[in-house]
């Protein structure tokens, strides 16, 4: 059934009952002697919070000049009090902030002991047994654990709380209130006398009337026809007495309960619980015949208001004025002002439904809504006002722009009218729209700071990895670029990728045909992969000889101890074949199995990859179909051998490596080797060893320095910030020169990616945030990391972890449809491939959030000159909110020819089979003949400007 909004009623209907239609004029201002000193302080909506470093969060706010007689401010973190500061304070530093995402509130407390009602976003929830039972799937927990949610707006039903006259049932209400209290959230209460003609038998027998017949064709929500509408009759003495008895019983139980933020004053309406008129002329005539006049209704509302205020002497009460502009703002004022004169700003005002349509957001003086909203704004200057969202809904494409208008516009309208809290329906709570809630929670006084530590596996146990999210404000930037000062040719192997035996097989090889999957080849199309590495802990348990020959004859075995045995049809030759189909010129890295294979077996694997037809192993490769030797760029000596179940010491590792190197050089003298450094140098476990984390790679360099070409390291970031990672790379670089005598040995970053942020309660779902690694925030973190690696000459190879491993995913397969789709990592690397094609030249940035040591680093840049003399100027802006204007100073004039970007609507957006918000876009620019002097770098965007010298003849 579609219920028409009441503003659509003909004005004549309201006039027939209430006299002349009120003119849309502003109601009279309250007399000066009725404006009281505030009984309750006004909440602080100007709070700002930023993480200074580690566990330190700085808060700042502006005092509200309306607040008088202040005693102190109470500081709340995650909705729990943590400190008090004096009434003149405007800042506070929390030095014990948790590393997880947190929220802060500042509540003024006056000398009367009254505390400001908590502002923010409250989620609307009907307290009915069936709804509470349905919420046991964890939905309410997900809502309440959100740092952007202040609490719940609970609406209750009299007939369910008092099913038999004088017998009460508060069990369901208690269940929900206890859940809110578990998360330190408060509740607002609304008690409906009735809803949709639903009554307890005793109510229906004593106090209902037949108000109006249903309109032709009207049906209930379940599709059944509407029956004649019975309503509670507000002026019936039986109703008045029973309703007031119930309210007194309810207040005896809950008045003063610290879990309750406020209670709504529900007035004497038999049509609904709000200040509305019936929707038909017959209904209006029926009211009139029963004596339901405007004066009688006003008197009943004031009587109920006094009852609520007296029953709840220590709790803010909000007058729920509802939606009926035909009554006019003057009628609302005639009820509110006498109550305000008696009780002051403990009486708040609430608008039942705010939306984003033009008629609501900007009604204009000729609209009956104009005076109504003007009055709401006036009341907001002396008392709290709140709003309830109309039932909004979301579509996959974004905010609903249908009957209710866009939600962000409605939220802004509530702010414009002086709102301090908003009620939002739970069905509108979607994780994909958290940026909207975060933005408006901040405007309504709930300031949040992002995650500060990511924990997944004991490599990062006890380590502060940093939040990775930038600051919220930043100014202009200077970029000075000198194409005459080359840094180095950007190594092509910097954009390599990892694969892993544990995850690759099912998506690369068709399990039935044992052929390479067309879906894999399709999703990898267009992704430049210069270097492919087979990686991970499984590499130290993978026996390549068992994976040759007919796949149907292979037997399952454990790739990791304790794991279920897997049927491996993804052998070394299938892997090489698949990657060569992606890029015929690809080079390979193989992590040699040091743990379970002998040096002789390692040498035979080298022959399988590189020998000719005169070698038995080479012949097997050729017979498979790979006639040419594989280009193996690096033989990696094991994988994280100091982090296995029984960790190897540096000496033990060197002893094994020396034997393997000798065996391989005997068959391939030109083989290049990479030896590992400490797996997790940032871990307390490493720093507790003699000599600290650096002892491992120093021993390797001293013992194997003449035999190896690379030192590997596995940094993960955001998680850890670049400033925190740099010292480890600096130490390895400097130790190479000190011990070897030259920078000949390079650094191979054989694993890197964004580390997944841990959920607040890892026991619930430790994979809850995995999508962020390959969503926009993870992609921009990776681009930032590689931007910084471009300018480090010691780093000549890197491998993103992983094509389809763990949470990182360059591609994925939809579990329901089997459809292959690319995550945001693919377009990011496509953009990076274009950005880094050439020789990096000097590019110096200056300005806020541009220095590697800046804890709020969000903007990085590279400038790369290609062989044709064109310049690629690449900026990566991780600031989620602020675009950056960059003034560009070049040593010679260039003009813009093309722009490419990777971005998405929100930082936490990520691709699925159904929607791909993280996309690469490209646009050619008509040459202007004008020198390129500034770049606008949008928020949350990687952007590549292609430039060419103005002196080049076209």
N, C-alpha and C positions, 0 to 999 in steps of 0.2 A: 504494500500500500504506500502510495506516495502522499505524504502530508504536506500541504502547501504551507510555506512560511507565513506567519501571521501578518507580516508587512504587506502581503498580497491582498489582504481583505479590503473590501470597499470601505472607505472612511465612513460611509453612511451607517454601516453596521454598528461601529463604535458609537457614533453620534446618537443612534436610536436609544442606546442605553445610558450613555454618560453625558448626553447633551452636546453642546457644540464641540466640534473637533478642535483640540487645542492648537493654537498657532505655533509654528516652529520657532518660537522666540526663546531666548535664554531665560530660565526661571530666575526669580528674584534671588539675589545673593543673601546669605544669612546675615542677620544683624550682627553688628560688631560684638555685642554682649553675649551672643550665642556661640561665638568661636572660642572654644575653650583651650586651655593649655593641654598639650598632648598627654593623654592617659598612658598610651603606649608609645614607645619610640618608633620612628620610621626606620625601616631597614636600609642598609647601605647597598646601593646598586652599582657603585662606581669601583668596586674592588678589582684590582689587577694582581695577578700572581705570576711569577716567573722563577724558574729554577736557576739559581745562581751557579751552583756546582754541586755535584754529588747529592748529599742529603740536605742541602740548604735551599730553602724557598723564600723569596722576598715578596712581601705583601705591601700594597699601598692603596689608599683610598682617600676620597674627599668626604669631609663631614657633611651631614645634611643640616642646613641652617634651621630647619623646622624643629630639630631636636633640642629640647631644653631640659634642665635638671638631670643631665647625664651623670651617671656614676662611673661607668666603665664600658669598655667594649669586650665582648666575649669572642675569642677566636675559635672557630670550628674547623677541624681538618677531617674530611670524610664524614662530616656531620656529627662529629664528636668534639666536645670542648677540649682544647689543649692549653689555653692560656687566657689571661685577662690583661688588658692594658688600660691606661688611664683615659679619661674622657677627652683629653687634648691630643691623643696620639693619632697619627695618620699613616703609620707604617708598623710592620712587625716582621721579624726574621725568624722563620722556623728552621732551626738547625738540626732537627731530628725527623725531617720529612722522610716518608717511605720512598723506596726507589720505584714503586709502581705509580700508575696514574692516580692522582689525588685531586680532591676538590676542597675549596676553602669558602667559608662564609664569615662575615663579620656581623655580629648582632649587638646593637647598642642596648645597654641596660640602664634604666633611670633610677633615681634615688628612691622611687616608690617600690623598687624591686621588680618592675615590669620589664620584660624583654621583648624586643621587636619580633613580630611573627616572621617565621622564616620565609623569605621570598624564593622564587624559582619556578621550575616546571614540576607540576604535580600530575601524576597519571591517574586517570579516571577509572574506577573499577567498581562494578556492582557487587555488593556483598550478598550473594545468594548461594545456597549450598551447591547447586549444580555448577556455578561459575568457579567457585573455589575448588571444587573437585577437578574441574577441567584444567585449572591452573597448576595442578600438581606435576605437569610435564616440565616445570622449571621456568615457565614464562615469567611469572611474577618475580622470581629470583633474578632473572636476567634484567628485568626492568629496574628492580630495586638496587642491584649492585652497580648500576650505571652511575658514574660520578656526576652526570648532568641532571640527575633526577633528585629533587628535594624530598619528595614523598608521594603518598597516594591521596587522591580525593575519593573517599569512599561514599557511595550513595547506598542508603539503606531503605528498607520498606517496612512501614509500621505493621502491616498485616503479617509479616514474617517474624518480626521481633516480638509481637504479641499475638500469637496464633489463636489463643483462647483468652477471653477478657480476664485480665488480672494475672495471667500466666505468661512468663517471658522466656525468650530463648536468645541468648547472646553468644552462643558457642561459635557460630560461623564468623561473627564479627571479631571475636577474640583470636581466632586462628589467623585472620589477616593482619590484625594489629600486632600480634606477636611476630609475624614474619617481617613486617615493616620495622619493628623495633630491633630485630636481629641485624638489620643493615643500618641501624641508627637513623632511620628516616621517620618523620612524623606524618600524621594523617590529618586531613581535613574531613569533616563529617557533614553529610547532607542526609536528612531523614525525609523521605517521601511519605506523605500521608497515604497516597495510593498511586498506582500507575496502570494506565490502560484498563481501568475498570476492574482491577484485581483486588479483591477484598477477602479478609477472613470472614467466615460465615457469620460470626456475631456482629461484625461491622455492617455487612450487607443487610442484615435483618433490622438493625436499629437506626442507621443513619445515612442511607443512600436514597437518592431520588432518580427518576428517569429524566435525564437532562435533555437528550436529543436523540432522534433516530439517526442511524447511519446513512450516509449518502449512498445513492445507487451504485453498486459495484465495489464498494469499499470492503476490503478484506483484512484479516489479521496478518501478522508476519508469516504465519505458517500457511497462508493461502485460504483459510476457511473464512466464510462470510462473517462480517461484524454483526453482532447482536445489538439490540437497542442499548444505548450507552447509559449505564448507571454511573452516578458520581457521588462522592461524599458531598453532603450539603453543608457548606461552611458555616451557615448561620443557624443550623439546627443545634439547639441546646445539648442534645445527646452527643453530637459530634464534638462540640466545644469542650464539654466536660471530660469525655473519654480521651480526647487528644491531649488536653492539658494534664490529665492524670498520667498518661503515658510519658509525656515529656518530663514530668517531675520524677518519675521512676528512673527514667534513663539518666537524668542529670544526677540523681543520687548515686548512681554507679560510676559515671564517667566525668562529671564536672571536676576540673582541676587535674585530670590525668595528664602527666607530662608528655605522653605519646601523641596528644591531640594538639594540633597547631591552631585550629579554629573550628567553629561550627557554623553552618549556614542557618540563617533564620528562614524557615519555611513557613509561609503565611497561610491564611485561611482561604485557599482556593479550592473549589470543588471541581473545577475544570481540569486543573493540573496543579502542580505544586508551586507554580511560579505566578507572577503577576500578569496573567494573560486573560483575554476574553475568549468566549466560545467562538467557534469557527463558522457558525451558520446563523442566519437571521432567526430561525426557529429557536436555536439555543439561547440567543440573546433575549428573545421575547419570554422564554421560559424563566430565565433568571429574573427578569423584571417583574414577572407575575409572582415570583416567590419573595419579592422584597429585596432583591440583591441590588441595592442602589450603590452609587459611587460613594456616598457618605458612609453607608453601612460597611462597605468593603474596606474603606480607609480606616475606620475605627477598629475593625477586626484585625487588620494588619498591625496597627499600632499596639493593640492589646497583646497580640502574639509577640511583637518585638519586645515589649516590656517584660513578658514572661521569660523569653529566652535570655535577655540581658540579666535578669535577676537570678535565674537558675544557673547561669554560668558566669559568676562574678569575676573570675580570674582568667577568663579565656576570651580572646577576640571573637566577635560574632559578626558574620557578614550577611547583610540584607540581600537576598537573591531576587533581583528586580526583574529578571527574565526579559522576554522580548515581546513588546507590544507598543509600538510607537504611537498607536491611536490613543492610548491613555495619556501619552505626552510626558515630557520631563517635569512639567509642573505638578502632575499627579504624584509622580515618584518623589519629588521634593516635599510634597505635603505629608508624606509618610516619613521620609528619612529625617527631615529637619527637626521635628519635635523629639524624635528619638536621639538624634545627635545632641540636641540641646540638653538632654537629660544625662546621656551616658558618654558624651565626648567621642574621641576617635577610637575607643574600643569597639564602636560600631563601624564596620567597614561596609563597602558596597561592592556587589558582584554583578557582573553582566553575564547572563546565562549563555550567550552564544556570540562569539566573535568570528568573523570570517574575512576572506580576502577579496570579496567582490567589490566592484566600483561603488555600488550604492552604499556599502558599509564603510569602505576605506575613505571615500571622499564624497559624502552625501550632498554637500552644498546647502546653503541656507534655505532653499525651497523644499527640501526633503524633510519629512517629519523626524527623521533620524538625527538631523542636525542639532536640534536642541537637546535631544537625549544624550548625544555624545559630548556636547558642550558641558552638560551637567556632570557627566562622569569625570571629565577633566577637572572641573571646579572642585568636586569632592576629593579628588586625588591630592589636592594641595593641603587638605587638612585631615584626611583619613586614608587608610589603605583601600585600594580598589583591585579587584581581580576579574579574570575573564575565563570563560570556558570555551574551548574550541568547538565549533560545530564538527560533526563527525567527518573528519577528513579521511581520505584514503590515498594510498600511493599506487603509482603505476611504475613498471620497470623503467620507463623513459624518464621519470623524474617527478617533480611535485605535481599533484593533481590540480588541474586548472579548470575543472568542471564546475558543478553547481556552487561549490563553496569557495572557488578561487584558490590561488596558491597559498600554502600554509605559511611560507615565510612572510608573505604580505600581511596575512592575518596577525601573525605574531608581532610584526612591526606596528600594526594598528593598535594592538593592546599596549605596546610601549608608548606610543604617541599619546594615548589617552591616560597615561600615568599609571599603568598597571604595575603591580609588584609581584603578582603571581599569575600563572596561567595553568588551566587544567587541559590536558591533552588526552585523547582517548587511547587506550592501550593498543588498539589495532593499528595505530599510526606509529608504533614503536618499531622501527626497522633499522638494523645495524648499518645498512647502506646510507642512511641519512643522519648518522651521528654528527657529521659536521654542522648540520643545521641546529641540532639540539645543543651542541657545544657552543655555537655562536650565540644562541639566544639565552642559554643558561647563564653565560657570562654577562649578557646585558641585563638579566634579571638578578644579578648579584652573586651567582655561583661561579667562582673562578676556578679553572682547572689547570693543572700542570701535567705534562705528558709523562709517559713511562720513562724510567731512568735506568732500568736494568733488564736485560734479557737473559734468561737462564734456560738452557736446554742441554742437558748432558753435563758431566762434571768438568769439561774443559773450562767452563766459565763459572764454576761454583765459587762463591765468595768474591766475585769480581764485579766491580761497578763498571758497566760497559757504557754508560751515558745514554741519554734518551734518543739522540739523533734527530730530534725535532728542533727546528730553528726558532728564533724569536718571532714576535708578532709585529714588530715595527722595524723598519730599516730605511735609511735615506739614500741619496744618490751615490753613484759609484763612478770612479775614474778607472779606465782601462788604457794602459799605455803599451802599445805593441810596436816592436822593432823587428821588421822582417830581415834586417841585416845581421841580426844576432841569433843564429840557429842554436837551439838547445840540443836536438838530436833528431835523426830520422825515427819516426814512431815505429817501434818494432811490431811487425804484423802479428806475432804470437801473443801480443798483449790481450787480444780478444779471443782467447781460446775458451773451450768448454770441457767440462767433465761429464762422464757417464759413470754408471755404477751397476755392477752385476746384479744387485738385489732388485733393481726397479726397471731395468731396461728391456728385459726379454719380452714381456707380454705385449709391449707396444711397438717394438721394432720388428719382431719376427712373428708372423702369423702362426699361432700354436698348432693349427691343423695342416697347413700347407708347408710350413717351415720356410716360406718365402718372406722376403722383406715386405713389411706391410705398406700398401699404398697410402694408407692414412698417415703413416710416419713420414713418408717421402713428401706428401702434399703439405703437411704442416711445417716441415723444415724448409720448404721451397723459399728461396730468397734470403735465407739466413746465412751470412758469410761466416764460416767456421774455419779459421786457418790452422787451428791446433785442437786435436781431440785427445783427451786423457781418460783412461780407464782408472777409476779411483776408488777410494773408500776402504773401510776396514775389511770388506769382503775380498779385496784384492790379495790379502794375506792368507786366504783360505781357498782361493780359486785355483783349480788344477787344470791348466790349459790343455794338457794331453787328453783328458777325459772328454774334452769338448771338440774333438775332431771327428771327421767321418760322418756317417749317416746319423742325422739327429734322432731318428726313430730308435736307434740302438743305444742311445745314451741313457744313463741311469741317474736318478735323483741323488743328491747328496746335500749335506749341510754347508751352506755358504758362510754361515756364522755359527759358532758353537751354540747349541741350544735352540737354534732356529729349526723350523720344520724343513725337512729335506725338499729341495726344489728340483723339478725336471728342467735342466738347463739345455735349451737348444740354441742359446745365444753364445756361440763360441767365439774365439778370437778372430777367426776369419769372417764369420757373419758380421761381427762388429765392424771390422775394417771395411768390408764390402758396403755396409749401410752408410758409413761415414764418407766413403769415396763417392757414393752416389749423390751425397749432399754437396761435396766439393771435391772434384777429381784431383785437385792440387793440395789436398789436406796433408798435414804432417801429424804424427802420432807421438804420444807419450804413454809409456807402459810402466805401471807400478809393479816392480818385480816382487814376486812372492818370496820374501826372505824367511818367512816363518816356517813354511811347510815344504818348500821345494829346494832342491840342491843346486849348487852353482852350475853343475853340468846341465841340469834341466833348464836353468835360466839361459845358458848359452845355446841350447837347442831351440828355445823360443826365438832367440835373435836370428837363428838360421831360418826358421819358419817364415819370419817376416822379410828377411833381406837376401837370402841365398838364391842362387839360380837353379836351373834344371838339373845341374850335375850334383845337387845335394838332395838327400832323401827328404829333408824337411821342406826345402824349397819346392820340390816336386809336388808335395801335398798342397801347397798354396796355389801352384799353377793349375793343378788338376781341379781345384775348387773353382777356379776362374779368375784368380788374381795373378795375371801373368807377370806384371812388373813388380819389382821389390817395393815394399812399403817404405815411405819416407818417415823414419823414426827420428824425430828431432832430439828426444831426451829419453834415456832409460833412468827411471826414478828408482832409487834404492830403498824399496820398502815404503810403507805408509804409516806414519805416526807410531813407530816402534817403541817409543818411550811412553805410550799411552795404552798399550795393550793390557790384557789381564795380568800378565806378569811382565812389567815394563823392563825393557832393555836399558842398561846403562850406556853411556856414550862409548865406553871401551868395548863393550859387547857388540854394539852396533858397528863400530869400526872394524872389528875382527871379521864379522860376517861380510861386510861390504868389500873388504880387501879381497876375499876369495872370489866373490861374484865378479868384481871388476876384472880380475885376472882371467877368469874363465871366458868372459864375454870378449875381452880384447884379443883373446887367442883366435876368435873367429871373425871379429870385426874391430880392427885396430882403431878405426875412426869413431867408435861409439862415444857419445857424450853422456855424462852421468850427472844426476842431481842427487845430492845427499841432504838429509833433513836437518833442520834446526829443532829446537824444543817445540813440541806441538802446541803448547799453550803457555807461552812465556809470561802471560799476565796472571796465571794461576798461582795462588799461594802455595800450591803443592810444589811447583817448580822452584819458587823462590826460597823454599825451605831446604832445598838440596845444597850440598857444599858447592860454593862457587856461583850459586844462583842459576837462573835460567840460561845465561849465556855460556855456562861451562860446557854445555852439550855441543854447540856448534864450534866453539873454540877448540875442543878436542878433535872434532871432525876435521877442521881446517889444518890443524897441526899434523894430523896423521895421514890425511888423504888429500891434502891441498894440491898435490901435483897430479892427482888422478881425476879430480872432479871438475865440473864446469859450472855447476849451480849449487846454491843453497836454497832449500825450499822453506816456505813459511805459509801458515794457513790463517790469515786474519779474517775475521768476520766483523761487521761494522753496523753501527746504528741499531743496536748495540754500541760498541766501542766507537768513539769519535776519532776522526783523523788525527787530532792532536794527541790522543792517547796511543794510537798505533805508531805514530812516527818514531818515538824513541827506540822501539824494537827494530825497525828497519834501519835506523841510523846506526844502532850498535852493530848489527850484522854487517852493514856496509863498511864501517870503520874497522871492524875486526878483520875483514877480508884483506884490506890494505895493510894493516899492521902485521898480520901473520904471513900472508902470501907475498907481500912486497909490491903488489900491484892490484888494480881493480879487475883483473882478468876474470875471476869467478863472479858470476852474476847472481841475481836473486830471481828465483822462479816462484811466483805466488801461485802454487798449484791448487789452492782452493781459496775462493773468496765469494762472499755473498752477504746480504743482509741477514743478521741473526734474528730468528722469530721472537717477538716479545712474548714473555710468559704470561698466561692469564693470571688474574689475581688469586684464583683458587685452582692451582694446577691439578688437584685431584679431580675436579669436575670434568675438565676437558683440556688436556695439555696441548691439543692441536688447535685451539680456538683461534689463535692469531696467525696461523701458518700462512694464510692468504696474503698477509702484509709483505711477506718476503718477495713475492712476485707481483704485487699490486704496485700502484704508482709510487707510493712512498719507498718501497724496496728498490724499484727501478731507478729513481732519482738518487738514492743512496749509492747504488752501484755506479752510476754515471759520475757522481762526485768522487768516489774512490779512484776510479780509473783516470779521471781528470788530473788528480794529484799524482798518480803513478806515471803519467806521461812525462812529467818533468823530473823524474828520478832516474838518472842514467843507469843505475845499478839494476833496475827492474826491467828485464827484457822479455819476460814471458809471464803469462797469468792464465788461469783457467777458472771460469765461472762455475760455481758448484750449485746447480747441476742441470743437465738436460731434462731429466725426469727422476729426481732423487730427493728424498725427504720433502720438505715443504717448498723447495726453491723453484722447480718446474719452469723450464722454457716452454714446454707444451704439456698438455694434459688430455685425458680421455674422459668424456662424460660417462658417468657410471650407468646412466639410464639408456642413453641412445648409442653409446659407443663412438660418438663423434669426436674427432681430434680437433683441438683448438689451441691457439697460441696464447700464452700469457703475455703480460706487458714487457717481459724480458726480451722477447723477439724484436718488437719495434725499437726498443731501446738500443739493442746491439746493432740493428740496421743503421740507426742514426749515428752511433759511435763509429761504425766502420767508415761512413762518409766523413765524419768529423776528423778522424785521425789519419787520413790518407795523405801522407806527405811528411814534411819535416816540421817539427814543432819549433816555433820561434818564441822569442821573449814576449811574455804577456804578463804584465804586472797590474794587479787589481788593488785598489785602495778604497776604503769605505767600510761602513758597518757590515758585519757578518761576512767579511771576505778573507780574513786572515786565518791560516790553519790553526793558530793558537787561540782564536776567538771561540769561546765556548758556545756561541750562537751561530757558528759558521753555517751559512746556507747557500752562498753564491760562490761558484768556482768557474774558471774559464780556461780554455786553451786556444791558441792560435796556431794554425798549421798551414804551411805554404806547400802547395803541390808542385809537380814538375812543370806544369804549364804556367806557373806564376800566379795562379788564383789563390785566394786566401780563404780559409775556412775558420770562421770565428764562432766558437762554441761556448755557450753559457748554460750552466745548470743551476736552477734556482729551486732549492728545497723549501723556501719560505712558503708556508701553506696559504698565507693571506696577502702578502705584499708583492706587487710587481716592483721591479728595480729599473730605474732609468740609468743607463750606463753611458757616460760621455767617453767616446772612443777617440784616442789620439794615435794616429798612424804615422809612420815615417814617410809615407808617400800616399797620394790620394787613391782611394778605391771606391768603386760604386757597387751597390747591392744588385745581385742578379737572382737570388733565390733564397727562400726561407723554409726550413724544415723544423717540425716540432714534435715532441712526444709529451702528452699531457692527458688529463682526465678531469671529470667534474669535481672530484674530491681526492684528497691524499690517500684515503683508505680504499679507493676504488680498485677493483681487480677484475680481470676478464674471466668469463665463464663461457660455456658452449652457447648460452642464450644471449649474452650481451658482452661486448668487448669495448668497455669505456676507455681503456688505455690504448691509444692509437698513435700511429705515425702519420703526420700530414705534411704535404709538400706543396709549395706554391712558387711558381716562377714570377719574377718581378721584372716589369718592363724597365730596361736601363734608363736612368734619368739624366745621366751626365753630371749628377751632383755627387760630391764627395760624401762618403759615409762617415758621419761624425757622432752618431749616438744610436744606441740600441735599447729598445724597450723589452725587458725580459719579464714575461708574465709570471705570476705566482705559480708554484707547483708545476714547473715546466722545464724541460730540456729543449733548447732552441739552437739551431745552427744557421748562421748567416753566411751565405756564399757571396764572396766579393771578388771583383776583378779590377786590375789596375785601370785607372782612367786613361792612361796613356796607350793602352792596347787598341790597335785599330780593329774596328768591328767589321 
